[in-house]
Amino acid sequence: MIRNLLKVSDFSKEECERVINKSIEVKKNPKKFRSSLEGETLLMLFEKPSLRTRISFETGMQQLGGHAIFYSIKDSPLGKKENISDTAKVASRFVNIIAARVYKRQDVWNLAKYADVPVINMLDDYAHPCQILGDFQTIKEKRGSLENFKLAYFGDGFNNVTYELMRMCAIYGLRMDVACPNNPEYSPEQSVIDEVLELSKNNGAKVKVVNNALEAAKDADVIYTDSWMSYGIPKEQEEERKKAFMPYQVTSSIMEAAKSDAIFMNCLPAMREYEQTAEVIDGPQSVVFDQAENRLHIQKAIMLFLRDKF
């Protein structure tokens, strides 16, 4: 059966564990896997800009013995010149994996619907599964376990990274506070809240939205934030967003309200003095560059899993 990764909840907890553990193994012994995808090809469709995603996937595929193709659809969006179903069917005849980084969730969903090879969501407006699997690898490496901790997220709740963190915390039975403005424009979508409630049944997860930053930080083991200016935000909205999110900026006061050994995470890119102060992101509790490095290892593990190589 062909498996896809469109959002992190496409994987069970046990499958997430397998992928994370494989990523840690790949990281420790990359030479062992250098021919694991020999002769295979990854097609990467990019509508949104990318740095870490493109580099990590291209490098990862090369290190596994395969080949990656970068194809920009920025100037000829999916579904315009050629419909998505035809694109998926044709590409499936040429390559072994399709990955897409797009603006609209429906585009990657349609790719997966019609493709005959695994489809990986490299990011859309609803999910960012590769990022969150890599983040949880980082948390496991730093804490030694993915059990019984609290994650606090600060900033834009209407956000793909926020949604995936909520899903992952629900899958793992964890506590999570989403600290964001009391405004529908900046709060999680109801469909995500409903999904998280369903994922949380019978496992003790407590994922909630709060409007007080210090309340969210209290007893947190992981402090997490993301860009206030996601790709596609019009320039004229930036000042309004900055004003709305400033009460949720991660500062030294936020870090002091968390546990003394709490780690700070940001999936990057990061703007100092916006979503976090410079002293936080450049401080001793920050793990942002370890977090960024793990994108390489987790992409490799995801591709190996979807190609049924472990």
C-alpha positions in Angstrom: 0.0 0.0 0.0 1.3 3.5 -0.9 1.7 5.7 2.1 1.8 9.5 2.1 2.8 12.1 4.6 0.4 15.0 4.2 0.2 15.9 7.9 1.9 14.4 10.9 -1.3 12.6 12.1 -1.1 10.4 8.9 1.4 8.5 11.1 0.5 6.7 14.3 2.5 7.3 17.5 4.3 4.1 16.9 5.2 5.1 13.3 6.4 8.5 14.5 8.6 6.7 16.9 10.0 4.5 14.3 10.8 7.4 12.0 12.4 9.4 14.7 14.5 6.5 16.0 15.6 5.8 12.4 16.5 9.4 12.0 18.7 9.3 15.1 20.3 6.1 13.7 20.9 7.7 10.3 22.4 10.7 12.0 24.9 8.6 14.0 25.9 6.4 11.1 25.1 8.0 7.7 27.5 5.8 5.7 25.4 2.8 6.6 22.6 4.2 4.5 24.4 5.7 1.5 23.0 3.2 -1.0 19.6 2.7 0.6 17.8 4.6 -2.2 20.3 4.0 -5.0 18.8 4.6 -8.4 15.7 6.3 -7.0 14.4 9.8 -7.8 12.7 12.4 -5.7 10.7 15.1 -7.5 10.3 18.3 -5.5 7.6 20.8 -6.6 8.1 24.2 -5.1 5.5 27.0 -5.2 6.7 28.6 -1.9 10.3 29.8 -1.3 12.6 27.5 0.6 16.0 27.2 2.1 16.2 24.5 4.7 13.6 22.3 3.1 15.2 22.3 -0.4 18.8 21.8 0.9 17.8 19.1 3.4 15.8 17.1 0.9 18.3 17.4 -1.9 21.3 16.6 0.3 19.4 13.8 2.0 18.4 12.1 -1.2 22.0 12.3 -2.5 23.4 10.9 0.8 21.0 7.9 0.4 22.3 7.2 -3.1 19.4 8.7 -5.0 18.7 11.8 -7.0 16.5 14.8 -6.4 14.9 17.1 -9.0 14.0 20.7 -8.1 11.0 22.0 -10.1 9.6 25.5 -9.5 5.9 25.9 -10.1 5.9 29.5 -8.9 5.3 30.9 -12.3 3.1 28.1 -13.6 1.0 26.9 -10.6 -0.3 23.4 -10.3 -3.7 23.0 -11.9 -3.4 25.9 -14.4 -1.5 24.7 -17.5 -1.9 21.1 -16.7 -4.4 19.8 -14.1 -3.0 18.2 -10.9 -4.3 14.7 -11.6 -2.4 14.6 -14.9 0.7 16.0 -13.3 0.6 13.3 -10.5 -0.1 10.5 -12.9 2.7 11.5 -15.3 5.3 12.2 -12.6 4.5 8.8 -11.0 5.8 7.1 -14.2 9.2 8.9 -13.9 10.0 9.1 -10.1 9.8 7.2 -6.9 8.7 10.0 -4.5 6.9 13.3 -5.1 7.3 16.1 -2.6 5.5 19.5 -2.8 5.7 22.8 -1.0 2.6 24.8 -1.9 0.3 27.5 -0.7 -3.0 25.5 -0.7 -3.6 22.3 1.2 -6.0 21.0 -1.6 -3.1 21.0 -4.1 -1.0 18.5 -2.1 -4.1 16.5 -1.2 -4.9 16.2 -4.9 -1.4 15.2 -5.8 -1.6 12.4 -3.2 -5.1 11.3 -4.5 -3.8 10.7 -8.1 -0.2 9.8 -7.6 1.0 6.2 -7.7 4.1 6.9 -5.6 4.4 8.3 -2.0 3.7 12.1 -1.7 5.4 14.2 1.0 3.9 17.5 2.1 7.0 19.8 2.4 4.6 22.6 3.7 1.2 24.0 2.9 -1.3 26.2 4.7 -2.5 23.4 7.0 0.5 21.2 7.8 4.3 20.9 8.0 4.9 17.3 9.1 8.6 17.0 8.3 9.4 20.0 10.4 7.5 18.6 13.4 9.0 15.1 13.2 12.4 16.7 13.2 11.5 18.9 16.1 10.4 15.9 18.1 13.7 14.2 17.3 15.4 17.3 18.7 13.3 17.2 21.9 14.1 13.5 22.3 17.8 14.1 21.9 17.7 17.0 24.5 15.3 15.5 27.0 16.0 11.8 26.5 12.3 11.0 26.1 9.1 12.1 24.4 6.9 11.3 27.4 5.4 13.6 30.0 6.4 17.1 29.1 4.7 20.4 28.4 5.2 22.4 25.2 4.2 26.1 25.0 3.8 27.8 21.7 3.7 31.6 21.3 2.5 33.8 18.5 0.4 33.0 15.4 -2.1 30.2 16.2 -3.5 30.3 12.6 -0.4 28.6 11.4 0.7 25.3 9.9 3.5 24.7 12.4 1.1 25.4 15.3 -1.4 22.9 13.9 1.2 20.2 13.6 2.6 20.8 17.1 -1.0 20.5 18.4 -1.5 17.2 16.5 1.8 15.8 17.6 1.2 16.7 21.3 -2.2 15.1 21.0 -0.7 11.9 19.5 1.9 11.7 22.3 -0.6 12.4 25.1 1.3 15.6 26.1 0.3 19.0 27.5 0.5 22.0 25.2 -0.6 25.6 25.5 -1.0 27.7 22.4 -0.6 31.4 23.5 -2.1 33.6 20.8 -4.3 36.7 20.5 -8.0 36.3 21.1 -8.9 36.9 17.5 -10.1 34.3 14.9 -7.5 35.6 12.4 -4.7 34.5 14.7 -6.3 31.4 16.4 -6.3 27.7 15.3 -9.0 26.6 12.8 -11.9 24.7 14.3 -11.1 21.6 12.1 -7.7 21.4 13.8 -9.2 21.7 17.3 -11.7 19.0 16.5 -9.0 16.7 15.1 -6.8 17.3 18.2 -9.7 16.5 20.5 -10.3 13.2 18.7 -6.5 12.4 18.8 -6.5 13.2 22.5 -9.2 10.7 23.5 -8.0 8.2 26.1 -4.4 9.2 26.2 -4.4 12.1 28.6 -3.3 14.9 26.2 -4.3 18.4 27.2 -3.9 20.8 24.3 -5.5 24.2 24.8 -5.5 27.8 23.5 -4.8 30.6 26.0 -4.4 34.3 25.6 -1.9 34.9 28.4 1.8 34.3 27.5 3.0 33.9 31.1 0.3 31.4 31.8 1.4 29.3 28.8 5.1 29.5 29.9 4.4 28.2 33.4 5.9 24.7 33.9 6.8 24.4 30.2 9.7 22.1 29.2 9.7 23.4 25.6 9.2 27.0 24.5 8.4 27.3 20.8 7.7 30.2 18.4 7.5 30.7 14.7 7.6 33.6 12.2 5.0 36.3 12.6 5.3 37.1 8.9 4.6 33.8 7.1 5.2 33.6 3.4 2.4 35.4 1.5 1.6 38.0 4.3 1.0 41.3 2.5 3.5 44.1 3.4 0.7 46.3 4.5 -0.4 43.9 7.2 3.0 43.5 8.8 2.7 46.4 11.3 -0.8 45.3 12.4 0.5 41.7 13.0 3.5 42.9 14.9 1.3 44.9 17.2 -1.0 41.9 17.7 1.8 39.4 18.4 4.2 41.6 20.5 2.5 40.4 23.8 3.5 36.9 22.8 7.1 37.6 22.0 9.4 35.1 23.7 11.6 37.1 26.1 13.9 36.3 29.0 10.8 36.8 31.2 9.0 34.0 29.3 12.0 31.7 29.6 12.2 32.4 33.4 8.6 31.5 33.8 9.2 28.1 32.2 11.2 25.3 33.8 14.8 26.1 34.5 16.0 23.5 32.0 13.5 24.4 29.3 14.7 24.6 25.7 13.8 27.3 23.2 12.8 26.3 19.6 12.1 28.2 16.4 11.8 26.4 13.1 13.4 29.3 11.3 13.6 31.8 9.6 13.7 33.9 12.7 13.5 37.7 13.1 15.3 38.9 16.2 13.2 41.3 18.3 10.1 40.1 16.6 8.9 36.6 17.6 11.8 36.3 20.1 14.5 38.6 21.5 18.1 38.2 20.4 19.1 37.1 23.9 16.7 34.2 23.8 17.5 32.8 20.4 21.3 33.3 20.8 21.2 32.2 24.5 22.2 28.9 26.1 18.7 27.4 26.1 18.2 27.8 22.4 18.5 24.7 20.3 17.4 26.2 17.0 20.5 25.1 15.0 20.4 21.6 16.3 16.7 21.7 15.3 17.5 22.9 11.8 20.2 20.2 11.3 17.8 17.5 12.2 15.7 18.4 9.1 18.3 16.6 7.1 18.2 13.4 9.1 14.4 13.3 9.5 13.9 13.8 5.7 16.1 10.8 5.1 14.2 8.7 7.6 10.8 9.8 6.2 11.8 8.8 2.6 13.2 5.5 3.8 9.9 4.8 5.7 7.7 5.7 2.7 9.8 3.6 0.4 9.5 0.7 2.9 13.2 0.4 3.4 13.0 -0.3 7.1 
